[in-house]
Amino acid sequence: MPTRRSFLDHNAGAPLLPEAREAMLDALDGTGNPSSVHTEGRRARAIVERARAEVAALVGAEPECVVFTSGASEAAATCLAPLWMTGDREMAIADLAVGAGDHACLIRAGRLFPGRVTHLPLTAEGGLDRSALRELSADRDDDDLPLLAVTLANSETGVLGDPAMPEIRRFAKAGRLVVDAVQAAGRIPIDMRSVGCAALLLSGHKMGALQGVGAYVLGDPARRPLPLIPGGGQEKGRRSGTEAVAAIASFGAAARVARRRIADGGPAGLLSLRRHLERRLGEAGGITIVASEADRLPNTVLATIAGLPAETAQIALDLKGIAVSAGSACSSGKVGPSAVLAAIEAAGGDIVAAKGAIRLSFGYETTIDEIDAAADALIDLATRTAMRRIDPKAA
């Protein structure tokens, strides 16, 4: 009989929720373009608008602020723009600042000139260096500030950002803050009013919707980036192209489920699983939890095994029926140097012996037995790796 597999790679993409599948199938039963005025078109439009309201409710925003895209990377490319508009008034942006360990869609600067990007250093615990933020804004008027892109939860370490810190609030008040909430949405509460950003980036498939749908959420519907895709004027002229009704329906359903789970205390259950896993791994030698003292997502553990390449550990776990990631999995399956690990090591983080890291990320359906099986497998790998370092002939 085939081995029952355990999926511990939710940060790469959560399994499709039954509610999202049902919403998708219901949408597929219909026909009609949501821009059309006939009955079929109005039905499609109603599906899109219901989903828009659900996504808005998840992050404490108004529905008119939600702009659907093909995913978070498109949302980032849209919002990292050289020109923002407030009515007829233009706000030109020449520079961008991002964290050194942020997702590639932020680091690669969207539509801004790559040579004008400042990579902000991280601390040894994986957070933004506050002194670098202060230096970034020192002696600059609000109109001369760069656009600051920050991550609410790092996709690899799970370390939480704090948009409320004074060094970041200045950018927010100037309308120059974009927040990547892709990993945080559905796992911790988010309120746009307290975040205070110009735009918040979201991905549907990270919370159990179909792949290929995302959104950016505006802090002020009157302030918007120059559209990335001009054309037919869909999404109130902010993102042209016919809306993907079925995918958007699944996104709305996933957002509704996520909001309910947060209200029901689901993140506390995730945190209990994370602490159990970390307790098990902490009992073994040679395993280090990255950023263990930082505030992190309740579902994410990034671990290194001394002397063992991350891709080797990933393959070994896969053969045992356990799906994990060797860092972030948004680079077409490539396993390469981790920017966030390099940034943490540069700040003095205790990961010098690491040859990469294994990310375990789980969901609300994950069981304690699955967590224990992963812990057993990692501890076995660490033990055998340590034995081989002492005696290369050891098993």
Buried (B, 14 or more C-beta within 10 A) or exposed (E): EEEEEBBBBBBBBBEBBEBBBEBBEBBEEBEBBBBBEEEBBEBBBEBBBBBBBBBBBBBBBBBEBBBBBBBBBBBBBBBBBBEBBEEEEEBEBEBBBBBBBBBEBBBBBBBBEEEBBBBBBBBBBBBBBBEBBEEBBEEEEEEEBBBBBBBBBBBBBBBBBBBEBEBBBBBBEBBBBBBBBBBBBBBBBBEBEEBBBBBBBBBBBBBBBBBBBBBBBBBEBEBBBBBBBEEEEBBEEBBBBEBBBBBBBBBBBBBBBBBEBBEEEBBEBBBEBBEBBBEBBEEBEBBBBBBBEBBBBBBBBBBBBBBBBBBBBBEBBEEBBBBBBBBBBBEEEEBEEBBBBBBBBEBEBEBEEBBBBBBBBBBBEBEEEBBEBBBEBBBEBBBBBBEBEEEEEEE
